[in-house]
Amino acid sequence: KDKAHSVGKAICERLKDSLPRQLFEIAIQAAVGSKIIARETVKAYRKNVLAKCYGGDITRKMKLLKRQAEGKKKLRKVGNIEVPRDAFIKVLKTQSDK
């Protein structure tokens, strides 16, 4: 019971390092029962949507960034994540070493 927080944090960090980045953010959480004890976030890839905008009106840039944010939000709702086999094994192996 005393080690739950530290073990959960360690597993979340290892899983974060071994998972490939996706087009949207991934939240990795360690839970005991219904209580979340540790959390890590895998950052999303970001395409440079402002690369084609040179100078000009700031509202055009804001519109492009807003559209990108809406797309990411939509992806987060319907996106599926497949944990690669080697990443899963890597996390479990480092767990058994301790």
N, C-alpha and C positions, 0 to 999 in steps of 0.2 A: 504494500500500500504506500510505503514511503518513497519507493523508487518509481512509482507510476508516472509521475510528471517528467522525470528525467529520461526514462526509457521511451515514453511517448514522443518527447521532443527529439530524441536521437533518431528514432525511426522516421519521423516526419522529415527531418533534415536529409537523411540518406535517400529517402524516396524522392525528395525534391531534386537532389543532385542527379539521380539516375533516370528520372522521367524526361523524355524529350519535350521541348517547348511546343505549344500548340498555337493556334490562331487566337485563342482566348485564354483568360486566366484560369488556373486550376487551383482550387483550395484543397489542401491535404490536411485532414484533421485526425487527431488521436482522441478517442473517446473511451471513457469507462462508464458503462451503463448509458445514461442519457447526458452525462456531463462531459463537455469538451475540455480536455486537459492540455492539448498542444495543437498549434496550427501553423502551417507554412503555406506560402503561395508561390506557384510557378508562374512567372511573368509571361505575358503574351508576346508574340511577335508583333511588331508594328511596321506596317508598310509606310514609306514616306510619301503620303498623299499630297504633300505640299511641294514636291520636287518640280512639278510642272508649272507651279505658280511663281512667277518672278515679279516682284513689286506689286503694284496695283492696289486694289481695295482690300482691306483687312476682312471685310464681311465674306468675301469669296473663300478665304482661307478658313474662316470660322465655320462656314457651311460645309466644307469638305471634312473638317475634323469632326463635326457633329454627325455627319452621315456615317463616318467610320465608327464612331462610338455607338451609334444605333445598331450597326451591323454586328459589332462585337457583343452587344447586349443580347441580340437575337440568337447569335451563335451559342452564347453561354446557356441559353434555355434549352436548345435542342441538340447541342454538341455532345458526342459520345467520346469517351477517352478509353483507349485500349492500352493497358499496361503491358509493355513488352516483356517477354518471358525472361530475358536476361536481366532486366531491371528488377523484376520481382525476385529472382534467384539471388541477385547481388545483395539486396536488402536483407533477405533471410539468412544468407551466409554470414554477413557481418554481424547479424543478431546472434547467431549461434557461437561465434568466436568469443564473445564476452563471457 
